[in-house]
Amino acid sequence: MKLLVTGCEGQVGEAVCSLAATEGIECKGLPQKKLDVTRASKVHNVLRRAKPDYVINAAAFSDIEAAESETAQCYTVNREGVFYLAKSCSRLGLPLIHLSSSYVFDGAKAAPYVEDDACNPLNIYGRSKVQGEHALKSVHDKYIILRVNPVFSEWGDNFLKDLLADSVIKRKEKFPEDQLFAPTSASDIARVIIAVIRQLDCDIQPWGTYHYSSSTPTSWYGFAQSIIEEAGHYKPVTLSELTPVESENYGYSASRPLNAVLNCTRILETFGIRQRDWLPEVKRVVRLCCQD
Ligand SMILES: NC(=O)c1ccc[n+]([C@@H]2O[C@H](COP(=O)([O-])OP(=O)(O)OC[C@H]3O[C@@H](n4cnc5c(N)ncnc54)[C@H](OP(=O)(O)O)[C@@H]3O)[C@@H](O)[C@H]2O)c1
């Protein structure tokens, strides 16, 4: 079995390549400089020559705030790029595993979101992810769209690493406490992707859209508290500086859904994939980052 991973220098891309290596799965990771997904003919030539069995699209314009001003680029990567990949995968008969986001929803639902709930994104990034899903489905039928919650990891840029960046943690004092989601580690997402692919490889082919996140939803405030508590084992921390705020007072340019909690029953019932708690992953990633 051979995997091809786009955006392999991002969080999920790194995690998939790393897990594939650990599990002895052949995996070709391509960073943006080797495969820009917005270049249609290049995409097709690279896929045709590489001859993978599965393509994992971990490439994205994922900066939610920047998307509000760099709108055209966001759509080019998250919609057109996905379209080119899907079209090429369809021509070559390759299954495509594509990452999407809980930010396709508006957060107004009073319960966790299921896959068939109506999308109604609140920001440009969310709109681009919805349109990417539509673009994919318009040209390909052998796909898995995996919608996930905010991601953290030892790789790339993310909330956890940003918090740990200072030697004494006191820089960011306020964190929204009214947005609910389950922070999910890139390594956990990689586990899910590889588990799905292993079953696809056994000719179980329930193509479609799935939700996956860690269990135990929290807020950015709750997530920050856990990170900082853990970081206290390794560096000086001023916990008194943490203040919960409402999202509308946080100074975002892009609105976020207040409820981004995903119902992950479909992936459990179809693939037997269970949600894991995020706290052990926070401990592992904080330890790795602080001991660097
Ligand atoms: N991060 C989150 O909190 C989160 C939450 C929900 C869903 N997701 C989704 O999960 C997936 C993976 O996210 P992530 O956190 O791993 O993102 P990430 O760390 O930002 O990685 C994205 C990667 O895509 C690359 N890229 C950007 N434009 C590209 C292009 N035109 N061609 C090829 N590669 C390109 C980036 O390269 P450069 O670094 O060179 O720009 C980067 O390496 C994305 O689909 C994202 O929308 C992420």
The ligand as an ORCA input file, in Angstrom:
! r2SCAN-3c Opt
* xyz 0 1
  N      -5.499     23.414     12.072
  C      -6.723     23.266     12.543
  O      -7.022     23.668     13.674
  C      -7.780     22.586     11.706
  C      -9.083     22.477     12.203
  C     -10.053     21.838     11.426
  C      -9.727     21.355     10.163
  N      -8.457     21.503      9.718
  C      -8.150     21.006      8.370
  O      -7.210     19.964      8.496
  C      -6.323     19.968      7.383
  C      -4.874     20.006      7.853
  O      -4.709     21.153      8.680
  P      -3.315     21.473      9.360
  O      -3.594     21.967     10.718
  O      -2.367     20.351      9.167
  O      -2.881     22.704      8.472
  P      -1.430     23.383      8.362
  O      -0.591     22.972      9.503
  O      -1.683     24.835      8.100
  O      -0.837     22.707      7.053
  C      -1.335     22.986      5.806
  C      -0.228     22.698      4.816
  O      -0.750     22.982      3.514
  C       0.290     23.605      2.785
  N      -0.249     24.369      1.676
  C      -0.799     25.609      1.667
  N      -1.122     25.961      0.401
  C      -0.774     24.918     -0.388
  C      -0.833     24.690     -1.777
  N      -1.311     25.616     -2.622
  N      -0.370     23.498     -2.258
  C       0.138     22.564     -1.417
  N       0.240     22.739     -0.102
  C      -0.219     23.912      0.421
  C       0.985     24.486      3.794
  O       2.267     24.783      3.311
  P       3.024     26.124      3.772
  O       3.270     25.973      5.220
  O       4.232     26.087      2.897
  O       2.075     27.252      3.471
  C       1.008     23.578      5.014
  O       2.163     22.777      5.021
  C      -6.745     21.165      6.520
  O      -7.641     20.731      5.531
  C      -7.489     22.053      7.501
  O      -8.429     22.867      6.834
  C      -7.472     22.083     10.438
*
